[in-house]
């Protein structure tokens, strides 16, 4: 039986009233929740638009289902299908916003601007990859639900599932490298092999991990170049990670000097140079050693420690510069010297021309 326009308008008004009530109740609930959980206000601002869109589409879908009868039933069926697709899209949008907001809260607690930030960098790496996985999974599920809304697709699905074994084998072979990178990316997020901001040496280059995705890793080289490596590189190829367990590092400053260098005075000058380094030196190690004495030179090595790799590099430069200045000012005879002794001329025996 056909529905009159009066009934249709009354149903539409009822649906709009229901939308208004649901939105108002949700707003009040978030305000009350915000008193105990402050992030609830931010969640309400982020999810306001997708939530209202979802409620409005669901109300419209219910209205169409209620009044969609009569001679134009096919038109109402098409409108109902479109609204179901819109409801799935709005629901996926809302779910993505909520999940990304919750993941963002975890990301905000990971403070990497501290000296010992290893745990924070691990959390940041895992959350960034989970965010990408969240969007991919929600979008794939939403698209699948949309396709299943079409009767023809559901009929085709039965035959597709019957040959799923063969299709999966073919797909796995065709996308072997891509899937390997995706699984390697997920593995990197949770096995703690690398984290964002880790100092690494890959392909003979020193750099820091700038970004980790599901398929590739971006390494920022020390001279601001970017090296793009597939995720499988870090699961199949040996590499150096200088900050896996902690960021503190030890480095050496080596100098070849003359045998006349005053090592005792030089060792006594080292504490003054280290004190002038300020916050670059973490105070753990500052050892002066004479490690070799061959080939006309003596080799001096100073072991120093710092909080991280960039600071250690600056500290080594500072120590090297300080020792060179000390040598020039207090022990110039210790500077490297090459000695060339002329051969003694031989006197020929008497009677030999």
C-alpha positions, 0 to 999 in steps of 0.5 A, a space after each residue: 500500500 502506498 504511503 501518503 505524503 502526509 505520512 512520509 513527511 511525518 516519518 521524516 520529521 520523526 527521523 530528524 527528531 531522532 537524529 537531534 535526540 541522538 546527537 544531543 545525548 552523545 554530546 551530553 555523554 561526552 561532556 560528562 565523560 570529559 570531566 573524568 577523562 579530559 581527552 574526551 573533549 578532543 574525541 568529540 571534536 574529531 568525531 563530530 562530523 562523521 558521527 553526525 553523518 552516520 546518524 543522519 544517513 541511518 535515519 534516512 535509511 530507516 525513513 526510506 525503508 518505511 515509506 519505500 512502497 508502491 508503484 515506484 518501489 524500484 526507485 526506493 530500492 535504489 535509494 535504500 542501496 545508496 544509503 546503505 553504501 553511504 552508511 558503511 562509508 560513514 561508519 568506516 570514517 567514524 571508526 577510523 577517526 576514533 581509532 586514530 584519535 586513540 592511537 594519537 593519544 599513545 603517540 602523544 605520550 611518547 616523548 622523544 625529546 629526552 636523553 633516554 628516549 629508547 622506549 618512547 621511540 619504540 612506542 612511536 614506531 609501533 604506533 605509526 605502523 599501527 595507524 597505517 594498518 588501521 586505515 588499510 584494514 578499515 578501508 578494506 573491510 568497508 569496501 568488502 561490505 559495500 560490494 556484498 551489498 549488491 546481490 550480484 556480487 554475493 552470488 559471484 562470491 560463492 564461486 570465488 570462494 570455491 576457487 579461493 585456494 588456486 586464486 590465493 596461490 596465484 596472488 601470493 606468487 604474483 605479489 611475493 615481493 610486495 607481501 614480503 615487504 609488508 610482513 617485514 614492515 609489521 615485523 620491524 614494528 614489534 621486534 625492536 630491531 630498528 626504531 624511528 630516530 635510531 642511528 644506523 649504518 647501512 650500505 656504508 652510510 651513517 644516518 638515522 631512521 626517519 620513517 618506517 612504513 609497511 613496505 619501505 624504510 627511509 634513512 636520513 643520511 648525515 648530509 641530509 640525503 635520504 636512502 630508501 630501503 625495502 623493509 626486507 633489507 632490515 630483516 635479511 641484511 646485517 646492519 649496525 644499530 648504534 642506539 638499539 638498547 641505549 643511545 650512549 656511545 663511546 668514540 676514539 680520538 687518535 693522533 700520531 705524534 713525535 716521540 718527544 711528546 710529553 704524555 704525562 703533561 698531555 694526560 693532565 691537560 685532558 680533564 680541562 679539555 673535557 670540562 670545557 666540552 660542557 653537555 657534550 660529555 656525559 662524564 662516564 669515560 675520558 681515557 688517555 692511552 698510548 696505543 702504539 709506538 712504531 714507524 717513527 711516531 707514537 699513537 695517542 688514543 683518547 676514549 670519550 663517551 657521550 649521550 648519542 651519536 651526533 653529540 659524540 661526533 661533536 665531542 670528538 672534534 672538540 677534544 681533537 681541537 683542544 689537544 692540537 691547541 695544547 700541543 702548539 702552545 705547551 709541547 710543540 716538540 711533540 708535533 709530528 716530525 719527519 727526520 731525514 738523515 743523510 748517508 755518511 759518504 765513504 772514502 775510497 781506499 788509497 790508490 783507487 781512482 
